Amino acid sequence: MADDFFNISPDVLKKAEIAQTECAGMFRTIEETGEYNQRKVLRAFIDNKVSEADFSSSTGYGYGDRGREKLDKIFASVFGAQDAIVRHSFTCGTHTLAVALYGVLRPGDTMLCVTGMPYDTIRPVIGITGEGMGSLRDFGINFECIDLTEDGRVNMPAVKKALSSKPAMVYIQRSRGYSLRPSLSVSEIGDIVSLVKSRCDAVVMVDNCYGEFVEKTEPTQVGADLMAGSLIKNAGGGIARTGGYIAGRADLVEKCAYRATTPGLGREVGCTLGENINMFMGVFNAPGVVVSALKTAVFAARLFELMGYGVSPASDEMRHDIIQAICLENPERLVKFCRGIQSGSPIDSFVTPEPWDMPGYNNKVIMAAGAFILGASIELSADAPLREPFAVWMQGGLNYTCGKTAVMLAAGEVGDNER
Ligand SMILES: *Cc1c(COP(=O)(O)O)cnc(C)c1O
C-alpha cells in the first residue's frame, strides 16, 4: 500500500483500506440515490429544452432573461414544486431564508419553529438576538419555538398543542447544523406536514440547507409549502459561485419574488451578469457532488470509528444531510484535525488554521476551508468550536478521492484514541 504523493503512515493507510471496504454497502446505497437524482435532473433539462441561448448574459433591469426563467422552472421540476426562484443575487443561505420569511409573514403573524432553536445566523433575522436591525420581531412578527426531545427528535405532542394557537408558519430545519441532533428525513418532515395540515392552514417552510439530493425526494414533495437553500452548498454542485433558491407553492414563491426585488416588480427584473451558466451547470452536477460529499462523510465516520472515536451519524446510519460530526474529546485534536484537512485541500493547503474569536460565538472557533469558492461548504471543510464536547463538524467534498485523502491526512495528525 505505497502512496506516491502523500506521506500517509502505513497504519492510517491500512485502517483506511478496511474502512473503505466496510463502507461498500453504504456507498452503493448513496450511489443508487445519486443515480436516481441525476436522471431526474437530466429529465428536467430535457423537458425544459435548455439551450445554449439560455446562458447569454443580461445587464441592467434584466427584462426577459429567458435563461433566468428557465432555471426557475428547472429547480421547480427537480424539487417537485409548483414554482421556484433561483438567483445569484441571493448572497447566502441566510439571506435566501430571510427573503422567504419576510416574503410570507405579516405583522401579527406567529412563526412556530418545531425543530428547536434555529441555526445561529437566522436568530438575528427573527429577532431572538440583536437589536435595531429590522428583524421580523421589529415588524410585529412573533416567534415561538418547540425544543427537541432529549434524543433530538421533534416533540410531536408539543407541536400538536402549539398548533391550537393557529400559527401563520411552521418552520422546520432539516439539517443538524452545528449541533449533535440527528437531521430530519424527508419522511419525518412529511409527518410534521400531515399533522400541521390536519389542524390549521399554516404555511410549512423548510430550511433545506445541506439536504438537497441526499434523498430521492425533497420536502416540497411531501407537502412542505416552501423551502430554501444556498447554492454554495448542495444545490449549486460546487460550480455556482454564489446564490440561493426558494421553491414551493406558486403564490408563496410570487410573494418571495416581491420581497427579493420590490412589490410590483417581483421576478420581472434581475439581470444575471453571465451567472446563468454556472447555476445551470451547478444544479446539473449537484447530484454527483452530493454523492462525493456523502461518501467522504461515511468514509470519515468509519475511519474515525476504527480509530476509537465517537461519530454522528454512525457510518452505517441513513443520512439526511451531508454533515459529519466527530467527537475528538479535546481542543488539541480539533486543531490537528482542521490542520490535516487544510493541508489536503486544493486551495490554501499551505495555510495553518488557528483558533479565533469568531463574532457571535462565546468560544474560539477553528476552521479548515481550502475552497475554490470562498466559504463554500459543498467543498470539503471543517469547523469546530473549542468547547465541550470537542466535536468537529465536517462536510463537503467535490470528489471522493480528494475528500478521502484529506480525511486520511487529518487522521494522521489526530492519531488513535488510546483509552
Ligand atoms: C448553512 C446553513 C444556513 C445558511 O447559512 P449561510 O452561511 O448564510 O449560507 C442556514 N441553515 C442551516 C441549517 C445551514 O446549514
The ligand as an SDF file (V2000), in Angstrom:
LIG
                    3D

 15 15  0  0  0  0  0  0  0  0999 V2000
  -25.6450   26.9560    6.1230 C   0  0  0  0  0  0  0  0  0  0  0  0
  -26.9490   26.9900    6.7680 C   0  0  0  0  0  0  0  0  0  0  0  0
  -27.7590   28.1320    6.7190 C   0  0  0  0  0  0  0  0  0  0  0  0
  -27.3870   29.3800    5.9810 C   0  0  0  0  0  0  0  0  0  0  0  0
  -26.0960   29.7510    6.1310 O   0  0  0  0  0  0  0  0  0  0  0  0
  -25.2490   30.6570    5.1440 P   0  0  0  0  0  0  0  0  0  0  0  0
  -23.9080   30.5270    5.7340 O   0  0  0  0  0  0  0  0  0  0  0  0
  -25.8190   32.0120    5.2290 O   0  0  0  0  0  0  0  0  0  0  0  0
  -25.3390   30.1130    3.7730 O   0  0  0  0  0  0  0  0  0  0  0  0
  -28.9750   28.0820    7.3490 C   0  0  0  0  0  0  0  0  0  0  0  0
  -29.3820   26.9690    7.9960 N   0  0  0  0  0  0  0  0  0  0  0  0
  -28.6380   25.8550    8.0430 C   0  0  0  0  0  0  0  0  0  0  0  0
  -29.1470   24.6590    8.7490 C   0  0  0  0  0  0  0  0  0  0  0  0
  -27.4010   25.8250    7.4310 C   0  0  0  0  0  0  0  0  0  0  0  0
  -26.6770   24.7220    7.4560 O   0  0  0  0  0  0  0  0  0  0  0  0
  1  2  1  0
  2  3  1  0
  2 14  2  0
  3  4  1  0
  3 10  2  0
  4  5  1  0
  5  6  1  0
  6  7  2  0
  6  8  1  0
  6  9  1  0
 10 11  1  0
 11 12  2  0
 12 13  1  0
 12 14  1  0
 14 15  1  0
M  END
$$$$
